């Protein structure tokens, strides 16, 4: 299983929506619960965020590769999770 790095901000409505999708998908497919997801709040850890190439949150990296940036749908989050379990 590949690690997922998610850049987010607590104040971001798109991030909150992505969290909802993530929780829902984990309930639908228990295998998703085993994915190691590190969440980096760019307001709290700008030193880490500045090392990555993205402009919008939420942004997902799977195994070091950016796979999505910006507002996410449930299907986009599912695709991120599927890349992580392959």
N, CA and C atoms as a LAMMPS dump frame, in Angstrom:
ITEM: TIMESTEP
0
ITEM: NUMBER OF ATOMS
258
ITEM: BOX BOUNDS ff ff ff
-5.0000000000000000e+02 5.0000000000000000e+02
-5.0000000000000000e+02 5.0000000000000000e+02
-5.0000000000000000e+02 5.0000000000000000e+02
ITEM: ATOMS id mol type element x y z
1 1 1 N 0.837 -1.174 0
2 1 2 C 0 0 0
3 1 3 C 0.888 1.246 0
4 2 1 N 0.533 2.228 -0.811
5 2 2 C 1.336 3.441 -0.941
6 2 3 C 0.833 4.522 0.009
7 3 1 N 1.74 5.323 0.559
8 3 2 C 1.311 6.392 1.468
9 3 3 C 0.667 7.554 0.71
10 4 1 N -0.277 8.199 1.379
11 4 2 C -0.966 9.363 0.825
12 4 3 C -0.602 10.575 1.666
13 5 1 N -0.27 11.651 0.989
14 5 2 C 0.004 12.922 1.644
15 5 3 C -1.076 13.887 1.159
16 6 1 N -1.799 14.472 2.116
17 6 2 C -2.875 15.396 1.776
18 6 3 C -2.547 16.773 2.341
19 7 1 N -2.506 17.771 1.46
20 7 2 C -2.343 19.146 1.907
21 7 3 C -3.728 19.754 2.017
22 8 1 N -3.961 20.43 3.147
23 8 2 C -5.28 20.953 3.428
24 8 3 C -5.181 22.167 4.336
25 9 1 N -6.334 22.793 4.567
26 9 2 C -6.456 23.871 5.546
27 9 3 C -7.773 23.654 6.281
28 10 1 N -7.763 23.809 7.585
29 10 2 C -8.986 23.607 8.364
30 10 3 C -10.105 24.543 7.936
31 11 1 N -9.758 25.723 7.469
32 11 2 C -10.762 26.71 7.078
33 11 3 C -11.324 26.489 5.671
34 12 1 N -10.785 25.544 4.944
35 12 2 C -11.165 25.315 3.543
36 12 3 C -12.442 24.472 3.434
37 13 1 N -13.493 25.018 2.815
38 13 2 C -14.731 24.24 2.666
39 13 3 C -14.547 23.024 1.759
40 14 1 N -13.659 23.121 0.772
41 14 2 C -13.414 21.987 -0.126
42 14 3 C -12.685 20.858 0.607
43 15 1 N -11.832 21.227 1.551
44 15 2 C -11.144 20.22 2.362
45 15 3 C -12.138 19.509 3.272
46 16 1 N -13.022 20.268 3.89
47 16 2 C -14.036 19.65 4.759
48 16 3 C -14.898 18.681 3.965
49 17 1 N -15.235 19.057 2.736
50 17 2 C -16.009 18.16 1.883
51 17 3 C -15.198 16.903 1.552
52 18 1 N -13.91 17.075 1.281
53 18 2 C -13.047 15.918 0.992
54 18 3 C -12.972 14.988 2.198
55 19 1 N -12.903 15.551 3.416
56 19 2 C -12.892 14.712 4.625
57 19 3 C -14.167 13.882 4.711
58 20 1 N -15.292 14.49 4.354
59 20 2 C -16.568 13.771 4.364
60 20 3 C -16.521 12.608 3.389
61 21 1 N -16.02 12.869 2.173
62 21 2 C -15.899 11.795 1.17
63 21 3 C -14.959 10.704 1.662
64 22 1 N -13.843 11.089 2.272
65 22 2 C -12.874 10.114 2.756
66 22 3 C -13.508 9.209 3.81
67 23 1 N -14.217 9.8 4.762
68 23 2 C -14.879 9.007 5.809
69 23 3 C -15.934 8.075 5.222
70 24 1 N -16.715 8.59 4.288
71 24 2 C -17.76 7.794 3.665
72 24 3 C -17.168 6.605 2.906
73 25 1 N -16.115 6.855 2.158
74 25 2 C -15.478 5.783 1.388
75 25 3 C -14.854 4.731 2.296
76 26 1 N -14.294 5.145 3.411
77 26 2 C -13.713 4.182 4.363
78 26 3 C -14.791 3.278 4.954
79 27 1 N -15.987 3.823 5.126
80 27 2 C -17.096 2.988 5.611
81 27 3 C -17.573 2.024 4.533
82 28 1 N -17.526 2.444 3.28
83 28 2 C -17.976 1.607 2.164
84 28 3 C -16.998 0.487 1.836
85 29 1 N -15.712 0.761 1.978
86 29 2 C -14.691 -0.236 1.629
87 29 3 C -13.631 -0.214 2.73
88 30 1 N -13.672 -1.179 3.596
89 30 2 C -12.812 -1.192 4.781
90 30 3 C -11.324 -1.189 4.431
91 31 1 N -10.965 -1.671 3.263
92 31 2 C -9.566 -1.676 2.839
93 31 3 C -8.994 -0.255 2.809
94 32 1 N -9.835 0.732 2.519
95 32 2 C -9.384 2.121 2.488
96 32 3 C -8.931 2.61 3.862
97 33 1 N -9.447 2.011 4.914
98 33 2 C -9.066 2.411 6.271
99 33 3 C -7.608 2.081 6.583
100 34 1 N -7.022 1.171 5.819
101 34 2 C -5.633 0.772 6.038
102 34 3 C -4.629 1.712 5.367
103 35 1 N -5.117 2.661 4.573
104 35 2 C -4.225 3.584 3.866
105 35 3 C -3.611 4.555 4.873
106 36 1 N -2.301 4.712 4.777
107 36 2 C -1.582 5.658 5.629
108 36 3 C -1.712 7.048 5.009
109 37 1 N -2.536 7.916 5.634
110 37 2 C -2.775 9.261 5.122
111 37 3 C -2.177 10.269 6.091
112 38 1 N -1.203 11.03 5.609
113 38 2 C -0.618 12.114 6.397
114 38 3 C -1.257 13.409 5.921
115 39 1 N -1.845 14.147 6.859
116 39 2 C -2.495 15.408 6.518
117 39 3 C -1.628 16.563 6.992
118 40 1 N -1.318 17.449 6.073
119 40 2 C -0.485 18.604 6.368
120 40 3 C -1.335 19.859 6.2
121 41 1 N -1.573 20.558 7.306
122 41 2 C -2.275 21.836 7.239
123 41 3 C -1.237 22.884 6.852
124 42 1 N -1.411 23.478 5.69
125 42 2 C -0.382 24.398 5.19
126 42 3 C -0.261 25.661 6.035
127 43 1 N -1.274 25.984 6.824
128 43 2 C -1.171 27.137 7.725
129 43 3 C -0.32 26.821 8.952
130 44 1 N -0.335 25.569 9.36
131 44 2 C 0.427 25.151 10.54
132 44 3 C 1.845 24.736 10.162
133 45 1 N 1.994 24.129 8.982
134 45 2 C 3.3 23.623 8.54
135 45 3 C 3.693 24.197 7.176
136 46 1 N 3.83 25.525 7.071
137 46 2 C 4.224 26.096 5.775
138 46 3 C 5.61 25.639 5.334
139 47 1 N 6.46 25.279 6.283
140 47 2 C 7.802 24.799 5.95
141 47 3 C 7.746 23.516 5.136
142 48 1 N 6.782 22.655 5.436
143 48 2 C 6.61 21.411 4.664
144 48 3 C 5.889 21.713 3.353
145 49 1 N 4.805 22.485 3.441
146 49 2 C 3.997 22.79 2.254
147 49 3 C 4.815 23.479 1.166
148 50 1 N 5.738 24.339 1.57
149 50 2 C 6.539 25.076 0.598
150 50 3 C 7.466 24.188 -0.222
151 51 1 N 7.672 22.975 0.215
152 51 2 C 8.547 22.047 -0.512
153 51 3 C 7.818 21.31 -1.639
154 52 1 N 6.496 21.511 -1.75
155 52 2 C 5.691 20.797 -2.746
156 52 3 C 5.099 21.775 -3.751
157 53 1 N 4.874 21.28 -4.956
158 53 2 C 4.372 22.102 -6.052
159 53 3 C 2.854 21.954 -6.163
160 54 1 N 2.137 22.864 -5.521
161 54 2 C 0.679 22.908 -5.638
162 54 3 C 0.213 24.319 -5.28
163 55 1 N -1.015 24.645 -5.703
164 55 2 C -1.574 25.967 -5.432
165 55 3 C -2.882 25.903 -4.662
166 56 1 N -3.647 24.831 -4.867
167 56 2 C -4.979 24.724 -4.281
168 56 3 C -5.061 23.54 -3.332
169 57 1 N -5.919 23.66 -2.34
170 57 2 C -6.196 22.543 -1.445
171 57 3 C -7.655 22.132 -1.614
172 58 1 N -7.969 20.872 -1.392
173 58 2 C -7.046 19.815 -1.007
174 58 3 C -6.193 19.345 -2.185
175 59 1 N -4.983 18.939 -1.853
176 59 2 C -4.08 18.329 -2.829
177 59 3 C -3.628 16.993 -2.273
178 60 1 N -3.658 15.98 -3.118
179 60 2 C -3.261 14.632 -2.729
180 60 3 C -2.025 14.2 -3.506
181 61 1 N -1.072 13.635 -2.773
182 61 2 C 0.083 12.962 -3.357
183 61 3 C 0 11.499 -2.951
184 62 1 N 0.22 10.607 -3.9
185 62 2 C 0.282 9.179 -3.61
186 62 3 C 1.692 8.719 -3.942
187 63 1 N 2.374 8.227 -2.922
188 63 2 C 3.741 7.744 -3.092
189 63 3 C 4.637 8.815 -3.73
190 64 1 N 4.428 10.074 -3.306
191 64 2 C 5.257 11.174 -3.769
192 64 3 C 4.844 11.821 -5.078
193 65 1 N 3.787 11.325 -5.714
194 65 2 C 3.327 11.855 -7.003
195 65 3 C 1.989 12.561 -6.811
196 66 1 N 1.909 13.81 -7.292
197 66 2 C 0.654 14.551 -7.173
198 66 3 C -0.392 13.908 -8.069
199 67 1 N -1.54 13.54 -7.468
200 67 2 C -2.597 12.885 -8.233
201 67 3 C -3.874 13.713 -8.295
202 68 1 N -4 14.722 -7.42
203 68 2 C -5.165 15.603 -7.498
204 68 3 C -4.885 16.904 -6.761
205 69 1 N -5.416 18 -7.338
206 69 2 C -5.281 19.321 -6.721
207 69 3 C -6.581 20.085 -6.902
208 70 1 N -7.112 20.624 -5.818
209 70 2 C -8.317 21.452 -5.866
210 70 3 C -9.537 20.703 -5.371
211 71 1 N -10.695 21.319 -5.558
212 71 2 C -11.954 20.737 -5.075
213 71 3 C -12.088 19.3 -5.566
214 72 1 N -12.522 18.428 -4.675
215 72 2 C -12.606 17.001 -4.999
216 72 3 C -14.048 16.51 -4.925
217 73 1 N -14.342 15.551 -5.751
218 73 2 C -15.62 14.847 -5.68
219 73 3 C -15.381 13.508 -4.985
220 74 1 N -16.442 12.815 -4.692
221 74 2 C -16.3 11.493 -4.087
222 74 3 C -15.521 10.564 -5.018
223 75 1 N -15.778 10.673 -6.309
224 75 2 C -15.098 9.809 -7.275
225 75 3 C -13.606 10.125 -7.339
226 76 1 N -13.25 11.38 -7.238
227 76 2 C -11.83 11.759 -7.242
228 76 3 C -11.131 11.179 -6.022
229 77 1 N -11.763 11.282 -4.855
230 77 2 C -11.162 10.721 -3.638
231 77 3 C -11.054 9.204 -3.758
232 78 1 N -12.066 8.569 -4.344
233 78 2 C -12 7.118 -4.558
234 78 3 C -10.799 6.77 -5.443
235 79 1 N -10.57 7.553 -6.477
236 79 2 C -9.424 7.309 -7.37
237 79 3 C -8.099 7.457 -6.629
238 80 1 N -8.015 8.447 -5.751
239 80 2 C -6.813 8.617 -4.928
240 80 3 C -6.599 7.363 -4.08
241 81 1 N -7.652 6.907 -3.422
242 81 2 C -7.55 5.712 -2.577
243 81 3 C -7.179 4.475 -3.39
244 82 1 N -7.752 4.352 -4.581
245 82 2 C -7.443 3.196 -5.422
246 82 3 C -5.979 3.203 -5.852
247 83 1 N -5.449 4.374 -6.149
248 83 2 C -4.016 4.456 -6.491
249 83 3 C -3.155 4.033 -5.305
250 84 1 N -3.613 4.34 -4.105
251 84 2 C -2.842 4.005 -2.906
252 84 3 C -2.836 2.507 -2.62
253 85 1 N -3.925 1.812 -2.949
254 85 2 C -3.973 0.377 -2.627
255 85 3 C -3.403 -0.499 -3.739
256 86 1 N -3.117 0.049 -4.9
257 86 2 C -2.541 -0.75 -6.002
258 86 3 C -1.072 -0.985 -5.802
